[in-house]
Amino acid sequence: MMNLIKTGKPIRDKIICSDGLCKDRITIRTKKKKLIISKDGKCYLCGAQLSKEKEEYDLEKDPHELNNVYSKKSELEKFLI
């Protein structure tokens, strides 16, 4: 945080996170894009079955994540495999 305050530059350009309430669901996010890969997608809390498909969103054009633009050429996928 101090680096951001001192220089105005962010420390990292992407984050990777896991959904703690869902089996085998991982996300990588940048300022512009978000990729979600879900192998099982079942919620431990309510039992709902989430999508097993890979989802990618262009956060600049689609900030509400309504249009899945995933293609097999996702530049973010290489960070998760």
QUINORGI-V54381 format. One record per run of one state. SS is the DSSP state (helix for helix, strand for strand, loop for the rest). FROM is the first residue (numbers start at 1). TO is the last residue. If there is no record, write none. Layout:
BEGIN
ss = [SS SS]
from = [FROM FROM]
to = [TO TO]
END
This chain:
BEGIN
ss = [loop helix loop strand loop strand loop strand loop strand loop strand loop strand loop strand loop helix loop]
from = [1 2 8 15 19 22 23 25 30 33 39 42 44 49 50 55 59 77 80]
to = [1 7 14 18 21 22 24 29 32 38 41 43 48 49 54 58 76 79 81]
END
